[in-house]
Amino acid sequence: MRNIITTVLFVFLGLLGFSQVDGTKGTPKVGLVLSGGGAKGLAHIGALKVIDEAGIKIDYVGGTSMGAIVGALYASGYSAMELDSIFRVTDFSKLIQDNVPRGAKTFYEKDDSERYALGLPFTNFNVSFPQAISGGQNIYNELVRLLFHVKDVQDFKRLPIPFLCIATNVETGERVLLDRGYLPEAIMASGTFPSLFEPSEIEGEILIDGGVVNNYPIEEVKAMGADLIIGVDVQHGLSTRESLSSATEILLQINNYRTVNDMKNKVKETNIYIRPDIDDYSVIDFDRSLEIVEIGESAAYKKLPELVEVAQKQNRVVVSQKRIRTKDSLTVNRLIIEGNDRYTRGYIKGKLRFNLAEKISFDELKQGINNLSATGNFKTIRYELVSNGLGTDLILKLKEDPTKMFIKMSAHYDDLYKSAALINLTKKNFLLKDDVASFDFILGDHIRYNMEYYMDKGFYWSFGVTSNFTDFDEEIDFELIRSNFDVPNDPNIRSITLDVTDLTNQVYLQTVLKEEFAFTLGAEHKLLRYSTRTLNQFEEGNEGSFLPTNSDRTFFDNSNYFSTYGKITLDTYDDKYFPTKGLYFDSDFHFYLFSSDFNDNFREFSVGKARLGTVIPLFHNLSLNMEAEGGVKLGTSSVKSFDFILGGYGNDFVNNFIPFFGYDFLSLPGNSFVKAYGRLDYEFASKNHVLFSANFANVADDLFRTGDWFTEPSFSGYGIGYGLESFLGPVQIYYSWSPENSNSNVFFSVGYWF
């Protein structure tokens, strides 16, 4: 009898315990654990879609790295379908690479980003390497926007679903549990993969990816109160030697030694374990996001009966979830700045470029943060948006970059300047607090240099000094020289090699409205030298012919010119070399006052020129670039050295040399010109372009006085080519021809133009 009573008691207690966990008499608390795994973590979204479909109410969420990002968004109130929609339109490559949009850069910063292929810190004559590829700024901006609706929730247990995530203290190697604070900052710290992102700092601790110590926080979720655990594991197993093809994969392999072993017990503790089959994907395969989401969905469907059983035990009434509408505007009425030791509040506020207590869009906020990031003066920029009753506080937490000196490099080849290698030394705070000094030394077929010193004051007038030395030679038609300079005729000479040397020094003031519009006033000195060795092989004979001579060089001009000038520039092109949208306007007016007058023919004169362009996206990956350009020399001076000369292909030519398809370099001269240009650009594969260009022009002396500028174009040319966006800069190959002549040209360039 006693044995029967004992047996009945044990059965009763067992049923009581089962009912408390499985829902017979109580609803089980369900915890969700999402592991880290980089791009493979997108499989969490697919799994969540099935979990939502099964009708399960998640009571707690814990995640690490990508699991923390997806988990935080889900815990903040987004449904799995909403997350799927968000991530489908996200360009992960742009977010991770942290490329600052061109529109966020000042003209100085645009020039730097479109000239140098590589830049490295250079301190005490030692070259070092950056701690990481990315500061994670673009990702952080997006997280702030998506989580704006829970910006005031400092205790993550008060989120719609209580949440936690894991990070690692890089100094001690200890686990750091993040369950309070500013949510975007916390999950950013959890996902700070070493070498890919800069470490995060929260409350004095330097944090990196939580996957280093705990990539599957099941114990932490149980401690929150979970009775039943659903886990989605996208961790990378140990790889074979063939799979370790990158530094990222090797770092991940080292990290996985601990986590793979820990997972043996954690899998046993997981009630419903979902393991998507994504071993063939890497942690950086974000371009395969749709496939990864589908694989996560397929893996969860295999567990659908178990998920439905849990939902039935929860026995909850399904209520349609309110859709989260991401805010598109806010009002910042107080700016709090932390960590700005070297840069003033005025400098930072000027870069943000929005007024306090006025409604702004999130795009404007993002633009302002990007403006700060583009300066390169800050290693990381983190910020919080916190309600203050009347609007929102913007709390900027800046980490300034202590590096003041950089060494930068680039290489280039084109048909005019030939091969060249550039090495640059840039020093910030060279003489004053906000200044920058930069020196380019260009070594190759022609030695050149560029020196620049400036103070970028943004809205206020900036001050700058530049010095540029350029040298090149080109074989040109002898008749072009005879029409511009006093040179005897010789029927035996059809072409000569013209050597061009230009030394230009400028002092200027500049003010900038936003980052795209600049107004400049300055003074300029120019030493301009046109010469050849070809004619000096001969001297004039009795009947106008030339006889051999040992003299060195013939000079057509060797004068110093002094001028004042003004420039107005608007540049909203999204790319200098392959733009897909934007406007461009550049105007320049020089008034030449004095000259050393090598040819004894100088009188005061002016040169004005302007270029206007737009880029229109036509269809997917197809854009049309249209530009109009013109120039005129004003005055009665017979100086020909500043006439316009059209021909060739390229960028950043000195003086008034204008590129023109269909003709070789320096082919079409005149003291005035008008030109129309159009280009179709089809990006048939990522960073690969097919290009078709056409240009038309009138160029001659006094076009605008005679009215010939408005007649049918006298010159036309066409080009078809291929362009590649490479790590050295653009690679461009063009086949060019003109119906007015029988000649065709092939133009070839590699690397950024400088």
ABEGO torsion letter per residue (X at the ends): XAAAAAAAAAAAAAAAAAAAAAGAABBBBBBBBBBBGEAAAAAAAAAAAAAAAAGBBBABBBBBEAAAAAAAAAAAGBBAAAAAAAAAABBAAAAAAGBBBAAABBAAAAAAAAABABBBBBBGGBBBBBABABAGAAAAAAAAAAAAAAAABABAAABABBBBBBBBBAAAGBBBBBABEBAAAAAAAAABBBGABBBBBBGGBBBBBAAAABABBAAAAAAAGBABBBBBBABBBBBBAAABABAAAAAAAAAAAAAAAAAAAAAAABABBBBBBAAABBAABAAAAAAAAAAAAAAAAAAAAAAAAAAAAAGBBBBBBBBBBBBABBBBABBBBBGBAABBAAAAAAAAGBBBGBBBBAAAAAAAAAAAAAAGABABBBBBBBBAGABBBBBBBBBBBABABBBBBBBBBBAAAEBBBBBBBBBBGAABAABBBBBBBBBEABBBBBBBBBBBAEABBBBBBBBBBBBBBBBBBAAAAAAABBBBBBAABABBBBBBBBBBBBBBBBBBBEAABBBBBBBBBBBBBBBBAAAAABBBBAAGBBBBBABABBBABBBBBBBBBBBBBBBABABAABBABEBBBBBBBBBBABBAGAAGABBBBBBBBBBBBBBBBABBGBBBBBBBBBBBBBEABABAAABBBBEEBEBGBBEABBBBBGBBBGABBEABBBBBBBBBBBBABBGBBBBBBBBBBBBBBGAAAAGAAABBBABBBBBBBBBBBBAAEBBBBBBBBBAABABBBBBBBBEBBX
